[in-house]
């Protein structure tokens, strides 16, 4: 064999082995309020005993890196996630990497300084940093809200609270560092983490109707709680439980979207001996319709214009959420 053919063969083998090592990696966030699954208007309790409901919660994740294969680190470049627990219920693709075994994940809560002071209108409309409704951008000087946490507390849940935390000084690169085993699922690696939003109000009293917007005070503390307390990784001892959750994660599609009122819901094949229910929430988190879904396709009518969240429950557990706009 000539030297040229040998070199071509060697290069081909190297390319093939590299291509074989590439793996799709995704992130799955399990949204919780203490011992309960997250759902709008669910009662939760702070560490100081104050009961509260969450009416709206959104936050940014950026600066993601994956730890794998004996301590190697691979950054996930230029990815910004806007997480809304009522919408971000499935796997989030992180990309395709030369990774065999995932060992952990690191990220920041918020938006890095350069992107934080960029022009939101320059991003594509479906990008996390593009203008949002309601807005997640505080202004040119301050940038984005890193965490926007709103709800009700106090006597009879009559006091509305708002925590909007922001500011370059509150951005901590690699602030969240979790040990998390990657679960092999259909040829890809799934990194599962848990987010317990009850911990976001650690040492914060929402019962007085607190309104904190900016870089300091309770808004700052809420960001710190996200960094230090909210997230935990799923480790090897929890693999069987997590695989069961992943296997049961049902798919829900809603069309047309936007709609003039009539909406069709379609599911993946129903699991035997499971009960499926649909709950329709308006933009304030109030339930406006509920029904049992006994077939893989069902129609419903949304009379009023606005934004709706359609939640699919399997045996009482939220397994999918879709957003639909009615014009």
Helices and strands as residue ranges (DSSP letters): H 3-21, E 22-33, E 36-37, E 44-45, E 51-68, E 72-75, E 81-83, E 92-98, E 102-109, H 113-116, G 120-122, E 137-139, E 143-153, G 155-157, E 159-166, G 168-170, E 176-179, E 182-185, E 188-196, G 197-201, E 211-214, H 217-225, I 226-230, E 231-233, G 236-238, H 239-248, E 252-255, E 262-267, E 276-282, E 287-292, E 297-301, E 306-314, E 317-326
